[in-house]
Amino acid sequence: MQKKMGEAVARVARKVNDTVENKTDSLDLANCKLMTFPVGIYKAMRSVTEGIHRISLANNELKSLTSRFVTTFSQLRELNLAGNYLHRLPEEVTSLLHLRAINLSRNRFRRFPEPLATVATLETIDLEENEIAEVPVEKLASMASLRSLNLRANPVGPEVRLLVRPLVPFDLLLSPEEPVPKA
């Protein structure tokens, strides 16, 4: 067990060092069995956080995201958090002024993460395979940059199914077993 943990820590450290040394704009910590975002990474990446535009924390065991994570990586354009145990996002997500795409599929959201509705730059929101029944229809309809909202495999209510073009300017993806009413 400890050997596996040591290997996982070493893998995370290698990935962080690669990002810092090569000054890439991406940090890929997918499939690292992370239960929290390691605090040591903030210090290790201090010199390059402003240049990080893409982070993948997909397929880990994250239960929450901290406000420190969001404020540290304030220049994010893409954030992949698919396949975790998240059920809410910190309010600070509203400060991600460059965020264009967020993948929250295969998590534990029961409601639409409301802070996302105020991120003006968001173009793509993927919430497939969650437990979302309620969606802030009016707020979403006013998101000028939103191009695609994936709510497949969610128990969304009938009011969401009424969100058809031309009412909303984005593609709404729902599970096929429940047909979307014709406009």
N, C-alpha and C positions, 0 to 999 in steps of 0.2 A: 504493500500500500504506500509506504513512504517513498519507495523507489519511483513509483508512478507519479506521485506528487512532485518529487524532485525533477523528473523529466518534464512535467507540465510547466513548472516554474522556469526551467531552463529554456523551454520552447518559447514562452512568453518573452523572456529576457532577450532571446535571439531576435525575435520579430521586432521588438522595440528598438534594439540596437541597430538593426538593419535600417529601420525607418530614420533614426537619428543620423547615422553615419552617411547614408545615401541621400539624406534630405528629401525623401520622397514626400508626396502629398497624401499618402495613404498609410493607414495603420490597420493591419488585418490580424485580429485576434479571434477569428472564428474557430470553433471547435477546440477551445483550450480548457474546457471544464471550469471556467471562471464562475464563481458564485457572487463575487463583487468585482468592481473595477479596481485593480491593485493600486493602492495609494502611492507606492514607489514609482509608478509610471509617470506621475505628474512631475516629480523631480527629475527623472531620467530624460523626460521629453521637454523640459522647461524651455530649451533654446529653439525648439521647432514647432511648438503648438500652434503658432499663428499660421504656419504653412500647411497644416493638416486639413485637407478638404474632404477626405473620405475615411470613415471608420467602419469596420465590420466587427461586430461582436456577436455574430450569428452562431446559433447552436451551442450556446453555453448554458449556464444554470443561473443567470442573473434574475434576481427577484425585484431589483429596483435600480434606478439610475439616479445618481446624486446631482444636486445642483452644482457641485464643484466640477463634475465631469462636463456639464453643459457650458459653464462659464469658462472653463479652461480651453475647451475646443470650440471657441466661439466662431471660427471661420468655416465650420462644417457646411458642406454642400450636400453630402450623402451620408446617411446613417443607417446601417443595417443591424437591426436588433432581432431579426427573425429567430424563432426557435428557442426562446427563453421562457421565463416564468413571470414576465412583467404584467402588472395589472393597472399601473398608472405611470404618468410621466411627471417630472418636476415642473413647476410653473415656469422655471427659468428657460424652458424650451422656447418660450416666446421671444427670447433674446437672440435666437439663432437667425440672424438677419439674412443669411445667405443660403439657408437650407432649402434644397430643391426636391429631394427625395428622401422618404423615410420608409423603411420596411419593418413593420411590427407584426408580420404574419406569424402564426403558430405561437401565440403568447396567451395570456389569461385576461385580456381586457373584457370587461362586462359592459362598459360604456365607451363611447367614442372618446378618445383622449382630448378633452376640450382645449388645452393649450395649443394644439395643432391648428385649430380654427383661426388663430390670430397670427400665424406665421405667413406673412404676405407672399413670400417667395416660393412656397411649397407648390410643386407641380404634380408630384406623385405621392400618394399615401396608400400603402399596402397593409391592410388589416385582415387579410384572409385567415381563416381558421382561428377565430377568437370566439368569444361568447357575447358579442355585442348585439343588443336588442334595440337600444335607443341611439339615435343619431341626431345631432343638432342641425336639422335640415336647413333652416334659415341661414345659420352661420356659414354652412358649407356653400350654399348657393351664392353667397357674397364673396367667396374667395376667388379673386380675379385671376390668379396664376394657376389654380388647380386644373390639371388636365385629366387626371385619372385617380379614381378612388376605388380600391378593390375591397369589397365587403363579402366576397364569396365565402361560403361555409360559416356564416354567422346567422343567428336567429333574429334577423332584423324585422322590425315591425312593418305593417302595411303602408305606413306613411312614407317610408323610405322608397318603397316601390313606385310611389307617385312622382318621384324625382326623375322625370324624363325630359329629354330635350323638347322644346327649347328652354324649359325652366332652368336647367343647369347647364353651364358651358363646359362640363367635363364628362368624361366617360365614367359611368357607374357600372362596376362589375359586380353582379350578384350570382348566386348559385343558379344553375339552369333548371333544377327541379321545381323552382318556384318562378313561373314566368312573369316577366315585367309587363305591366299593362301597356297597351298601345296608347300613344298620345292622340 
